Amino acid sequence: MPLSFSYLPYSDTHSFSQLVTDYLSQSNTLKPFYKFATSPGGTKQAIEERKKYAVDRKNLVAALIEQYGELNRHEATEENIDLLADEKTFTVCTAHQPNLLTGYLYFIYKIIHAIKLAEELKASFPEYNFVPVYYMGSEDNDLEELGTFRYNNKKFVWDAAGQTGAVGKMQTESLKPLLDELFKELGPPGAYCEQLKSLITQSYLQQPTIARATLYLVNELFGRYGLIVLDPDSRLLKRSFINIVKDDLLHQTANKIVTQQIAQLSENYKVQAYPRPINLFYLKNNIRERIEKTNEHWSVVNTNISWTEEEMTTELNKHPERFSPNVILRGLFQETILPNVAFIGGGAEIAYWLQLKSLFDHYNVFYPAVHLRQSVVWINSKNKKLREQLGFSISDLFKSETTLEHKLVVAQSTGNWQTKNEMDIVEQTLQQLKQKATALDPTLSSSAEAALAKIRNQMQVLEKKMLRAEKRKMHDQLARISKLKKNLFPNNGLQERVENFMEYFLKYGEDYFSFLKDTIQPFKHQMMVAEESEEALFL
């Protein structure tokens, strides 16, 4: 295999919040805000606890069969849907919106992490079954985020031809010009390129909505691993959540409970998401707007829709699918409809899940083991060669550009800019002058020290100027550092928040996903760095 993999503690990457690193280290500060450690032992506890919470498995299986419809189901997915009817089957879930063409790499990493964790749990607990689930956030309406992806350093943006409401419900017809533009950029030509074009065409130009397109795409990419795609925009599924929805509409319970937990968590950490009095959207046709209560009426903002309590209750019972939970209630819904033991999310998701445990306790809903998704930095063979030429280790790459410049100058310069030896001599002379002044008059001690401090400071200023002069002489070398950092950390962030899977699929095809799945270690909780060897250029 033309790849090598290494792992770094997340705290050493300087890319994650204090809350995330404290969570991974099981800091005592955060223990009141979650239930199960993200370890094999913690997961075992979660499995035993999960058995106490009933799930309408018959309803879940029926909803999945309805959603997949006539779609070609991989054998492994078909088996897993059937297994969900068994009380000894549990799910490992990750969630994300239906970003166009998956949006960013972390979409892929989340799903593969769920697949690998399910496999490892099956190996550790063979008496149970574990099914990986991608919970599609199809009800999100942030088109600016979901309708954008990047390929080959070019940004592609879909305006949806003026459509509004939940992105999952949007029609795909207007995507053709954007995809034609993408196809002109895709390359190099070859089997993987044609395969990718065909997959995109079948997903987005032969499926009616974004939700169906995403289901098709994710099923084609990961169905062979048994992944199940679940779209929560379902009347069948939401019937199971009516009681909590009704309570939030009538009593605003979540707002009170989560606000209290936020007050405790915010003593040490930044709050990720704030509750509203009502944490629900109304979802119908091209509408996806918040529900608010004014006096004795409930209204949908930016519309003329309004209900009395009786009218609202009737609407909820008749059309539960039209009531969409926001971030505060979404996890409750997920854990109500799935026999879930573990949830995989990014740093921001970890943060808001830690705000919710008391809400789960109140409604007697299972609170799962919450895992940080795998993060990956992928170093191609050209960047690997550049790293080695500069003399940097993999861990060095996560240091600031200024730190790397200093390291390179120290390692490769003549050393003429350094003044340590001269400073030692000057310091000895300065101390002698201080002693001489103090011996003459003890009251001169502080004045002498102040004068000597000024001299030391000027020497340091001089050394910095000499260092800058040395850097100017090494301009070309230092420019290579800037190039390497820009390649590996676009926009001064992680690749996974900018790049798309297509670049890697065009090089490796479906083996790209196999490489990741084989090397992700779900319980390691460390950054994975993949480096291509020279041979990778000739695949």
Secondary structure, DSSP 8 states (H G I E B T S, - for coil): --EEEEEEEGGGGT-S-HHHHHHHTT-TTTGGG-SS-SSHHHHHHHHHHHTTS---HHHHHHHHHHHHTTS---HHHHHHHHHTTSTTEEEEEEEE---GGG-SHHHHHHHHHHHHHHHHHHHH-TTSEEEEEEEE-TT---HHHHTEEEETTEEEE--GGG--S-GGGSBSGGGHHHHHHHHHH--S-SHHHHHHHHHHHHHHTSSSBHHHHHHHHHHHHHGGGT-EEE----HHHHGGGHHHHHHHHHH-HHHHHHHHHHHHHTTTS-------SS-EEEEETTEEEEEEEETTEEEETTSS-EE-HHHHHHHHHH-GGGEEE-HHHHHHHHHHHS-EEEEEE-HHHHHHHTT-HHHHHHHT----EEEE---EEEE-HHHHHHHHHHT--TGGGGS-HHHHHHHHHHHHS-STT--HHHHHHHHHHHHHHHHHHHHH-GGGHHHHHHHHHHHHHHHHHHHHHHHHHHHHHTHHHHHHHHHHHHHHSGGGS-GGGT--THHHHHHHTTHHHHHHHHH--TTT-EEEEEEE-GGGGG-
